[in-house]
Each structure stands twice: as C-alpha cells, then as structure tokens.
C-alpha cells in the first residue's frame, strides 16, 4: 500500500471504527429523537434498539444462526411456508424481529414490491405466537407488548430511516 493509502486508512480508522456499544447508542439516540413525547415502554424501546443494532452488524450470510432476510419474500419462504417452525419461541421471535426490521427500517423500499400492511400483521402474529410458546414470564410480557405495538414501532423505525437518509452526510466525530 502506498504512503498516501496508509495515511488515508489511519485518518479514517478512528472516524469509522465502531463497536457494538457505539452501534447500540447510535440507534438508541436516533429512536429517542423519533419517539419524542410518545409514551413508550422502556423494555420495548431497548428491545427495538437491540434489534436494529444487531441487524446493522450481522452479515447477510453468516455461518452461525439464521441469516437476516433481505426482503419479505424470504420472510415468507423462511417463516410462513414451513409451519412446523411456528411452535418455537426463539424462531418466532427472530421472525418477528426480521419482519420489524424490514417493515420498519426498510419500509419505504419494501412497499414497492410487497404489501407492507399485511407484513405488519404478520409481524404482530409472530410476536403473539412467540408469547404463547415462550417459557420465561418476562419475555412473554415483552413479546405480548411487541405484538400490540408492532405497527407503532414499524412507523417509528421508518421515520428513523428517513431521518438518517436525510442526514446521511453528517458524521459526528467524538
């Protein structure tokens, strides 16, 4: 690598290097701005932040776990057609989280090819079923609330995505 290339790498390394905490805080800050004065449950807020932060860092093709779906067709093929998977709380949660991610953060892109309102209902259904099969009481409560407020969170995530697109050239360096 040339000296010029090394200099540019050094210059941008500190600016662009982020860890899991930075990503989590990035989405937490953005969601707080989008929520405004709404009365939102704290556990739901942190759950949605963790969903966004997780999917922002997970590669599309990973060797461990289930890779993230890139569109609603994959959600349909992966989670709706194989009905035998719909009795596992962990898989149902993953299905709900992936649906929230696409129906929320990528809503504007998905609406041109898919019926996003139908997938809002599917996402609610995934969380509702996860609530039914989850053994842990606190997680059952969280999944129940996520099912009830899925559409609200999808719109908040859509608004965050739009806001970030509008501010895409503004980098804050600390």
NORWO-V935164 format. One record per residue. N is the residue number from 0. RES is the residue in one small letter. PSI is psi as a letter, one per 40 degrees, with the letter a starting at -180 (none if undefined). Layout:
BEGIN
n,res,psi
N,RES,PSI
N,RES,PSI
END
This chain:
BEGIN
n,res,psi
0,x,i
1,x,i
2,x,d
3,x,d
4,x,d
5,x,d
6,x,d
7,x,d
8,x,d
9,x,d
10,x,d
11,x,e
12,x,d
13,x,d
14,x,d
15,x,e
16,x,h
17,x,i
18,x,a
19,x,d
20,x,d
21,x,d
22,x,d
23,x,d
24,x,d
25,x,d
26,x,d
27,x,d
28,x,d
29,x,d
30,x,d
31,x,d
32,x,d
33,x,d
34,x,d
35,x,b
36,x,e
37,x,i
38,x,h
39,x,h
40,x,h
41,x,d
42,x,d
43,x,d
44,x,d
45,x,d
46,x,d
47,x,d
48,x,d
49,x,d
50,x,d
51,x,d
52,x,d
53,x,d
54,x,d
55,x,e
56,x,e
57,x,h
58,x,i
59,x,d
60,x,g
61,x,i
62,x,d
63,x,h
64,x,a
65,x,h
66,x,i
67,x,i
68,x,i
69,x,e
70,x,i
71,x,d
72,x,d
73,x,d
74,x,d
75,x,d
76,x,d
77,x,d
78,x,d
79,x,d
80,x,d
81,x,g
82,x,e
83,x,e
84,x,e
85,x,f
86,x,e
87,x,h
88,x,d
89,x,d
90,x,d
91,x,d
92,x,d
93,x,d
94,x,d
95,x,d
96,x,d
97,x,d
98,x,d
99,x,d
100,x,d
101,x,d
102,x,e
103,x,c
104,x,d
105,x,f
106,x,d
107,x,d
108,x,d
109,x,d
110,x,e
111,x,e
112,x,e
113,x,i
114,x,g
115,x,d
116,x,d
117,x,d
118,x,d
119,x,d
120,x,d
121,x,d
122,x,d
123,x,d
124,x,d
125,x,d
126,x,d
127,x,d
128,x,d
129,x,d
130,x,d
131,x,d
132,x,e
133,x,h
134,x,d
135,x,h
136,x,d
137,x,d
138,x,d
139,x,d
140,x,d
141,x,d
142,x,d
143,x,d
144,x,d
145,x,d
146,x,d
147,x,d
148,x,e
149,x,d
150,x,d
151,x,d
152,x,d
153,x,d
154,x,d
155,x,d
156,x,d
157,x,d
158,x,d
159,x,d
160,x,d
161,x,d
162,x,d
163,x,d
164,x,d
165,x,d
166,x,f
167,x,d
168,x,e
169,x,h
170,x,h
171,x,h
172,x,h
173,x,none
END
